[in-house]
Amino acid sequence: MDRTNLSNAISDNLAQDLGFTNDDVNTTIMVYAILFTIFALPSNFVSKRIGAHLWIPILMNSWGDLGGFFAIRVLIAITEAGFIPACIYYLSSWYKTKELATRLAWFWGIQSLASAFSGLISFGVFRMRGIGGLEGWKWLFLLDGIFTHIVGVFCFFYLPGRPSRTQGLLRGKKGWFNERQMRIAVTRLIRDDLSKTEQHNSRITLEDIKSTVLDTKVWTHLITTFIGFVPITPITTYLPSMIRDGGFETTTANLLTVPSYIINGIFSILIAWSSDRHGEVSLHCMIGVIWSLACFAALRALPADTDRWNTFGAAMMAAASPSWHGMHIAFMSSNVAPVGKRVLCYSAIIASANICAVPGAVIYQTWDAPRYYYGNTINIILIAILGLLFMAQRLRYDLTNRWRARKWGKMSEEERQHYRDTTKDTGSNRLDFRFYL
């Protein structure tokens, strides 16, 4: 909730109370996105060095201590930047390839649930305007910050470093697993991905950085994320305001955002679960793409004099589009090796998902309000490009797998062993590596 409450605050006249316009809010969103991107990239260097189980609560307690606006948004961006990359790295050290998409969907699904609760809470908190001389949105920031601190301190004493070390602190002297369970937990990860034998021992090397920067497949994932997230920024930021401008009171408008987050969370988790079950990611990502395309088209097609409930329905369903982001990260993660490169890619893809707020923040302009016809036309074009990128990446992986399988099949066992012993190919560049579709 502490990371997603800005849209609620905007609908409670945050800009007017501080003496500027929503276009100035857009500027702060862009600055936040740029700094978030800059500081997200090196964050997992620290996460891998000291352990994600420590880095995550450190970051939570850092951003929970801040609240204000332009300068404060800068500080929040710096402290929030490493949180999600560290969480993804942490989850990947506990779950197998075909389990990660569902877990990441739960991760973002809980964020949707938090946004839903933020809408519910703001319905009551905004009625506190004037108490203690504070506006309602200030009370919202204050209460969310307090809860963040409580959870952040708890995490210091609860999160274990790895499956083989769960003893101590709130986890008890015996930890979560007995000896047999611990061996199973570790062995299942290594059997799924041999590179995870280095998960907690190796450091990020110059070769990892070079391999990441020069890998066009990684760049395709980053560009896909960037383009796909640009339309999400305006609809999530201005959803309460769009509903309010359709003819609802501010408190009611915030309450009406709740269904979009609940729908998003439920369908995101169900689709990711199906993805893991069937071992198919890219086609499942397309479900969210098609949903978004249809809903933004409907929002764009509504006449200017449509009633408030039609506006609410179209805007709510556009914001409720199932998230493909967790599945896409699992898609990339399973196709990137070794571990050092994978950790860098986690930071890069989260940075890519946030730098999109720079163009995303200017899609919905004041002159285009309240229906944002021009902005939604841009959103429709971007989502169509997103679908093409998903299919292009899938086709590339599929063709590469077929080429490698043919070449590998023509080799004798002696030639294959010679390749394993002498090749300088590493990670996903190896001839015996197969991409996950």
Secondary structure as a PSIPRED ss2 file (coil, helix, strand):
# PSIPRED VFORMAT (PSIPRED V4.0)

   1 M C   1.000  0.000  0.000
   2 D C   1.000  0.000  0.000
   3 R C   1.000  0.000  0.000
   4 T C   1.000  0.000  0.000
   5 N C   1.000  0.000  0.000
   6 L H   0.000  1.000  0.000
   7 S H   0.000  1.000  0.000
   8 N H   0.000  1.000  0.000
   9 A H   0.000  1.000  0.000
  10 I H   0.000  1.000  0.000
  11 S H   0.000  1.000  0.000
  12 D C   1.000  0.000  0.000
  13 N C   1.000  0.000  0.000
  14 L H   0.000  1.000  0.000
  15 A H   0.000  1.000  0.000
  16 Q H   0.000  1.000  0.000
  17 D H   0.000  1.000  0.000
  18 L H   0.000  1.000  0.000
  19 G C   1.000  0.000  0.000
  20 F C   1.000  0.000  0.000
  21 T C   1.000  0.000  0.000
  22 N H   0.000  1.000  0.000
  23 D H   0.000  1.000  0.000
  24 D H   0.000  1.000  0.000
  25 V H   0.000  1.000  0.000
  26 N H   0.000  1.000  0.000
  27 T H   0.000  1.000  0.000
  28 T H   0.000  1.000  0.000
  29 I H   0.000  1.000  0.000
  30 M H   0.000  1.000  0.000
  31 V H   0.000  1.000  0.000
  32 Y H   0.000  1.000  0.000
  33 A H   0.000  1.000  0.000
  34 I H   0.000  1.000  0.000
  35 L H   0.000  1.000  0.000
  36 F H   0.000  1.000  0.000
  37 T H   0.000  1.000  0.000
  38 I H   0.000  1.000  0.000
  39 F H   0.000  1.000  0.000
  40 A H   0.000  1.000  0.000
  41 L H   0.000  1.000  0.000
  42 P H   0.000  1.000  0.000
  43 S H   0.000  1.000  0.000
  44 N H   0.000  1.000  0.000
  45 F H   0.000  1.000  0.000
  46 V H   0.000  1.000  0.000
  47 S H   0.000  1.000  0.000
  48 K H   0.000  1.000  0.000
  49 R H   0.000  1.000  0.000
  50 I H   0.000  1.000  0.000
  51 G C   1.000  0.000  0.000
  52 A H   0.000  1.000  0.000
  53 H H   0.000  1.000  0.000
  54 L H   0.000  1.000  0.000
  55 W H   0.000  1.000  0.000
  56 I H   0.000  1.000  0.000
  57 P H   0.000  1.000  0.000
  58 I H   0.000  1.000  0.000
  59 L H   0.000  1.000  0.000
  60 M H   0.000  1.000  0.000
  61 N H   0.000  1.000  0.000
  62 S H   0.000  1.000  0.000
  63 W H   0.000  1.000  0.000
  64 G C   1.000  0.000  0.000
  65 D C   1.000  0.000  0.000
  66 L C   1.000  0.000  0.000
  67 G C   1.000  0.000  0.000
  68 G C   1.000  0.000  0.000
  69 F C   1.000  0.000  0.000
  70 F H   0.000  1.000  0.000
  71 A H   0.000  1.000  0.000
  72 I H   0.000  1.000  0.000
  73 R H   0.000  1.000  0.000
  74 V H   0.000  1.000  0.000
  75 L H   0.000  1.000  0.000
  76 I H   0.000  1.000  0.000
  77 A H   0.000  1.000  0.000
  78 I H   0.000  1.000  0.000
  79 T H   0.000  1.000  0.000
  80 E H   0.000  1.000  0.000
  81 A C   1.000  0.000  0.000
  82 G C   1.000  0.000  0.000
  83 F H   0.000  1.000  0.000
  84 I H   0.000  1.000  0.000
  85 P H   0.000  1.000  0.000
  86 A H   0.000  1.000  0.000
  87 C H   0.000  1.000  0.000
  88 I H   0.000  1.000  0.000
  89 Y H   0.000  1.000  0.000
  90 Y H   0.000  1.000  0.000
  91 L H   0.000  1.000  0.000
  92 S H   0.000  1.000  0.000
  93 S C   1.000  0.000  0.000
  94 W C   1.000  0.000  0.000
  95 Y C   1.000  0.000  0.000
  96 K C   1.000  0.000  0.000
  97 T H   0.000  1.000  0.000
  98 K H   0.000  1.000  0.000
  99 E H   0.000  1.000  0.000
 100 L H   0.000  1.000  0.000
 101 A H   0.000  1.000  0.000
 102 T H   0.000  1.000  0.000
 103 R H   0.000  1.000  0.000
 104 L H   0.000  1.000  0.000
 105 A H   0.000  1.000  0.000
 106 W H   0.000  1.000  0.000
 107 F H   0.000  1.000  0.000
 108 W H   0.000  1.000  0.000
 109 G H   0.000  1.000  0.000
 110 I H   0.000  1.000  0.000
 111 Q H   0.000  1.000  0.000
 112 S H   0.000  1.000  0.000
 113 L H   0.000  1.000  0.000
 114 A H   0.000  1.000  0.000
 115 S H   0.000  1.000  0.000
 116 A H   0.000  1.000  0.000
 117 F H   0.000  1.000  0.000
 118 S H   0.000  1.000  0.000
 119 G H   0.000  1.000  0.000
 120 L H   0.000  1.000  0.000
 121 I H   0.000  1.000  0.000
 122 S H   0.000  1.000  0.000
 123 F H   0.000  1.000  0.000
 124 G H   0.000  1.000  0.000
 125 V H   0.000  1.000  0.000
 126 F H   0.000  1.000  0.000
 127 R H   0.000  1.000  0.000
 128 M H   0.000  1.000  0.000
 129 R C   1.000  0.000  0.000
 130 G C   1.000  0.000  0.000
 131 I H   0.000  1.000  0.000
 132 G H   0.000  1.000  0.000
 133 G H   0.000  1.000  0.000
 134 L C   1.000  0.000  0.000
 135 E C   1.000  0.000  0.000
 136 G H   0.000  1.000  0.000
 137 W H   0.000  1.000  0.000
 138 K H   0.000  1.000  0.000
 139 W H   0.000  1.000  0.000
 140 L H   0.000  1.000  0.000
 141 F H   0.000  1.000  0.000
 142 L H   0.000  1.000  0.000
 143 L H   0.000  1.000  0.000
 144 D H   0.000  1.000  0.000
 145 G H   0.000  1.000  0.000
 146 I H   0.000  1.000  0.000
 147 F H   0.000  1.000  0.000
 148 T H   0.000  1.000  0.000
 149 H H   0.000  1.000  0.000
 150 I H   0.000  1.000  0.000
 151 V H   0.000  1.000  0.000
 152 G H   0.000  1.000  0.000
 153 V H   0.000  1.000  0.000
 154 F H   0.000  1.000  0.000
 155 C H   0.000  1.000  0.000
 156 F H   0.000  1.000  0.000
 157 F H   0.000  1.000  0.000
 158 Y H   0.000  1.000  0.000
 159 L C   1.000  0.000  0.000
 160 P C   1.000  0.000  0.000
 161 G C   1.000  0.000  0.000
 162 R E   0.000  0.000  1.000
 163 P C   1.000  0.000  0.000
 164 S C   1.000  0.000  0.000
 165 R E   0.000  0.000  1.000
 166 T C   1.000  0.000  0.000
 167 Q C   1.000  0.000  0.000
 168 G C   1.000  0.000  0.000
 169 L H   0.000  1.000  0.000
 170 L H   0.000  1.000  0.000
 171 R H   0.000  1.000  0.000
 172 G C   1.000  0.000  0.000
 173 K C   1.000  0.000  0.000
 174 K C   1.000  0.000  0.000
 175 G C   1.000  0.000  0.000
 176 W C   1.000  0.000  0.000
 177 F C   1.000  0.000  0.000
 178 N C   1.000  0.000  0.000
 179 E H   0.000  1.000  0.000
 180 R H   0.000  1.000  0.000
 181 Q H   0.000  1.000  0.000
 182 M H   0.000  1.000  0.000
 183 R H   0.000  1.000  0.000
 184 I H   0.000  1.000  0.000
 185 A H   0.000  1.000  0.000
 186 V H   0.000  1.000  0.000
 187 T H   0.000  1.000  0.000
 188 R H   0.000  1.000  0.000
 189 L H   0.000  1.000  0.000
 190 I H   0.000  1.000  0.000
 191 R H   0.000  1.000  0.000
 192 D H   0.000  1.000  0.000
 193 D C   1.000  0.000  0.000
 194 L H   0.000  1.000  0.000
 195 S H   0.000  1.000  0.000
 196 K H   0.000  1.000  0.000
 197 T H   0.000  1.000  0.000
 198 E H   0.000  1.000  0.000
 199 Q C   1.000  0.000  0.000
 200 H C   1.000  0.000  0.000
 201 N C   1.000  0.000  0.000
 202 S C   1.000  0.000  0.000
 203 R C   1.000  0.000  0.000
 204 I C   1.000  0.000  0.000
 205 T C   1.000  0.000  0.000
 206 L H   0.000  1.000  0.000
 207 E H   0.000  1.000  0.000
 208 D H   0.000  1.000  0.000
 209 I H   0.000  1.000  0.000
 210 K H   0.000  1.000  0.000
 211 S H   0.000  1.000  0.000
 212 T H   0.000  1.000  0.000
 213 V H   0.000  1.000  0.000
 214 L H   0.000  1.000  0.000
 215 D C   1.000  0.000  0.000
 216 T H   0.000  1.000  0.000
 217 K H   0.000  1.000  0.000
 218 V H   0.000  1.000  0.000
 219 W H   0.000  1.000  0.000
 220 T H   0.000  1.000  0.000
 221 H H   0.000  1.000  0.000
 222 L H   0.000  1.000  0.000
 223 I H   0.000  1.000  0.000
 224 T H   0.000  1.000  0.000
 225 T H   0.000  1.000  0.000
 226 F H   0.000  1.000  0.000
 227 I H   0.000  1.000  0.000
 228 G H   0.000  1.000  0.000
 229 F H   0.000  1.000  0.000
 230 V C   1.000  0.000  0.000
 231 P C   1.000  0.000  0.000
 232 I H   0.000  1.000  0.000
 233 T H   0.000  1.000  0.000
 234 P H   0.000  1.000  0.000
 235 I H   0.000  1.000  0.000
 236 T H   0.000  1.000  0.000
 237 T H   0.000  1.000  0.000
 238 Y H   0.000  1.000  0.000
 239 L H   0.000  1.000  0.000
 240 P H   0.000  1.000  0.000
 241 S H   0.000  1.000  0.000
 242 M H   0.000  1.000  0.000
 243 I H   0.000  1.000  0.000
 244 R H   0.000  1.000  0.000
 245 D H   0.000  1.000  0.000
 246 G C   1.000  0.000  0.000
 247 G C   1.000  0.000  0.000
 248 F C   1.000  0.000  0.000
 249 E C   1.000  0.000  0.000
 250 T H   0.000  1.000  0.000
 251 T H   0.000  1.000  0.000
 252 T H   0.000  1.000  0.000
 253 A H   0.000  1.000  0.000
 254 N H   0.000  1.000  0.000
 255 L H   0.000  1.000  0.000
 256 L C   1.000  0.000  0.000
 257 T C   1.000  0.000  0.000
 258 V H   0.000  1.000  0.000
 259 P H   0.000  1.000  0.000
 260 S H   0.000  1.000  0.000
 261 Y H   0.000  1.000  0.000
 262 I H   0.000  1.000  0.000
 263 I H   0.000  1.000  0.000
 264 N H   0.000  1.000  0.000
 265 G H   0.000  1.000  0.000
 266 I H   0.000  1.000  0.000
 267 F H   0.000  1.000  0.000
 268 S H   0.000  1.000  0.000
 269 I H   0.000  1.000  0.000
 270 L H   0.000  1.000  0.000
 271 I H   0.000  1.000  0.000
 272 A H   0.000  1.000  0.000
 273 W H   0.000  1.000  0.000
 274 S H   0.000  1.000  0.000
 275 S H   0.000  1.000  0.000
 276 D H   0.000  1.000  0.000
 277 R H   0.000  1.000  0.000
 278 H H   0.000  1.000  0.000
 279 G C   1.000  0.000  0.000
 280 E C   1.000  0.000  0.000
 281 V C   1.000  0.000  0.000
 282 S H   0.000  1.000  0.000
 283 L H   0.000  1.000  0.000
 284 H H   0.000  1.000  0.000
 285 C H   0.000  1.000  0.000
 286 M H   0.000  1.000  0.000
 287 I H   0.000  1.000  0.000
 288 G H   0.000  1.000  0.000
 289 V H   0.000  1.000  0.000
 290 I H   0.000  1.000  0.000
 291 W H   0.000  1.000  0.000
 292 S H   0.000  1.000  0.000
 293 L H   0.000  1.000  0.000
 294 A H   0.000  1.000  0.000
 295 C H   0.000  1.000  0.000
 296 F H   0.000  1.000  0.000
 297 A H   0.000  1.000  0.000
 298 A H   0.000  1.000  0.000
 299 L H   0.000  1.000  0.000
 300 R H   0.000  1.000  0.000
 301 A H   0.000  1.000  0.000
 302 L C   1.000  0.000  0.000
 303 P C   1.000  0.000  0.000
 304 A C   1.000  0.000  0.000
 305 D C   1.000  0.000  0.000
 306 T C   1.000  0.000  0.000
 307 D C   1.000  0.000  0.000
 308 R H   0.000  1.000  0.000
 309 W H   0.000  1.000  0.000
 310 N H   0.000  1.000  0.000
 311 T H   0.000  1.000  0.000
 312 F H   0.000  1.000  0.000
 313 G H   0.000  1.000  0.000
 314 A H   0.000  1.000  0.000
 315 A H   0.000  1.000  0.000
 316 M H   0.000  1.000  0.000
 317 M H   0.000  1.000  0.000
 318 A H   0.000  1.000  0.000
 319 A H   0.000  1.000  0.000
 320 A C   1.000  0.000  0.000
 321 S C   1.000  0.000  0.000
 322 P C   1.000  0.000  0.000
 323 S C   1.000  0.000  0.000
 324 W C   1.000  0.000  0.000
 325 H H   0.000  1.000  0.000
 326 G H   0.000  1.000  0.000
 327 M H   0.000  1.000  0.000
 328 H H   0.000  1.000  0.000
 329 I H   0.000  1.000  0.000
 330 A H   0.000  1.000  0.000
 331 F H   0.000  1.000  0.000
 332 M H   0.000  1.000  0.000
 333 S H   0.000  1.000  0.000
 334 S H   0.000  1.000  0.000
 335 N C   1.000  0.000  0.000
 336 V C   1.000  0.000  0.000
 337 A C   1.000  0.000  0.000
 338 P C   1.000  0.000  0.000
 339 V H   0.000  1.000  0.000
 340 G H   0.000  1.000  0.000
 341 K H   0.000  1.000  0.000
 342 R H   0.000  1.000  0.000
 343 V H   0.000  1.000  0.000
 344 L H   0.000  1.000  0.000
 345 C H   0.000  1.000  0.000
 346 Y H   0.000  1.000  0.000
 347 S H   0.000  1.000  0.000
 348 A H   0.000  1.000  0.000
 349 I H   0.000  1.000  0.000
 350 I H   0.000  1.000  0.000
 351 A H   0.000  1.000  0.000
 352 S H   0.000  1.000  0.000
 353 A H   0.000  1.000  0.000
 354 N H   0.000  1.000  0.000
 355 I H   0.000  1.000  0.000
 356 C C   1.000  0.000  0.000
 357 A H   0.000  1.000  0.000
 358 V H   0.000  1.000  0.000
 359 P H   0.000  1.000  0.000
 360 G H   0.000  1.000  0.000
 361 A C   1.000  0.000  0.000
 362 V C   1.000  0.000  0.000
 363 I C   1.000  0.000  0.000
 364 Y C   1.000  0.000  0.000
 365 Q C   1.000  0.000  0.000
 366 T H   0.000  1.000  0.000
 367 W H   0.000  1.000  0.000
 368 D H   0.000  1.000  0.000
 369 A C   1.000  0.000  0.000
 370 P C   1.000  0.000  0.000
 371 R C   1.000  0.000  0.000
 372 Y C   1.000  0.000  0.000
 373 Y H   0.000  1.000  0.000
 374 Y H   0.000  1.000  0.000
 375 G H   0.000  1.000  0.000
 376 N H   0.000  1.000  0.000
 377 T H   0.000  1.000  0.000
 378 I H   0.000  1.000  0.000
 379 N H   0.000  1.000  0.000
 380 I H   0.000  1.000  0.000
 381 I H   0.000  1.000  0.000
 382 L H   0.000  1.000  0.000
 383 I H   0.000  1.000  0.000
 384 A H   0.000  1.000  0.000
 385 I H   0.000  1.000  0.000
 386 L H   0.000  1.000  0.000
 387 G H   0.000  1.000  0.000
 388 L H   0.000  1.000  0.000
 389 L H   0.000  1.000  0.000
 390 F H   0.000  1.000  0.000
 391 M H   0.000  1.000  0.000
 392 A H   0.000  1.000  0.000
 393 Q H   0.000  1.000  0.000
 394 R H   0.000  1.000  0.000
 395 L H   0.000  1.000  0.000
 396 R H   0.000  1.000  0.000
 397 Y H   0.000  1.000  0.000
 398 D H   0.000  1.000  0.000
 399 L H   0.000  1.000  0.000
 400 T H   0.000  1.000  0.000
 401 N H   0.000  1.000  0.000
 402 R H   0.000  1.000  0.000
 403 W H   0.000  1.000  0.000
 404 R H   0.000  1.000  0.000
 405 A H   0.000  1.000  0.000
 406 R H   0.000  1.000  0.000
 407 K H   0.000  1.000  0.000
 408 W H   0.000  1.000  0.000
 409 G H   0.000  1.000  0.000
 410 K C   1.000  0.000  0.000
 411 M C   1.000  0.000  0.000
 412 S C   1.000  0.000  0.000
 413 E H   0.000  1.000  0.000
 414 E H   0.000  1.000  0.000
 415 E H   0.000  1.000  0.000
 416 R H   0.000  1.000  0.000
 417 Q H   0.000  1.000  0.000
 418 H H   0.000  1.000  0.000
 419 Y H   0.000  1.000  0.000
 420 R H   0.000  1.000  0.000
 421 D H   0.000  1.000  0.000
 422 T H   0.000  1.000  0.000
 423 T C   1.000  0.000  0.000
 424 K C   1.000  0.000  0.000
 425 D C   1.000  0.000  0.000
 426 T C   1.000  0.000  0.000
 427 G H   0.000  1.000  0.000
 428 S H   0.000  1.000  0.000
 429 N H   0.000  1.000  0.000
 430 R C   1.000  0.000  0.000
 431 L C   1.000  0.000  0.000
 432 D C   1.000  0.000  0.000
 433 F C   1.000  0.000  0.000
 434 R C   1.000  0.000  0.000
 435 F C   1.000  0.000  0.000
 436 Y C   1.000  0.000  0.000
 437 L C   1.000  0.000  0.000
